[in-house]
Amino acid sequence: MANKPIVDGIEDEYRGRLTVIRINVQEAEFRPLLEQYNFQYTPTFILFDGGGEVFRSVGSINPDELRRALAEEP
């Protein structure tokens, strides 16, 4: 939950350019997705562009690192 304010802030900052999807790893319906993206630890943050993974952070998320990754995207 410590990352929630950071993710909320990034979501607000990039509204209209970024879609944030939160997944509860405890829900069985998401198990295939977790396996597909080799999800092993919580929290994990994955940034996709055009369907491909372009950024991954496991554990605490660094908002500046995420901003840099977003800036690199076309």
C-alpha angles and dihedrals in degrees: 000000000000089000095052096089090048093050091044090052093049090047091053093043093052098035110154092019101057133042116207116205118189118203126195104218090202093067114094093215090070097051095097090052092049090052093045092057097038092243110182110153140039127266102031123164120198126185118203130191118189090347096305125108112248102165137023130182124181120197121359113014120229107216093204091053090050091048090052090051090049091049090055092058116098 
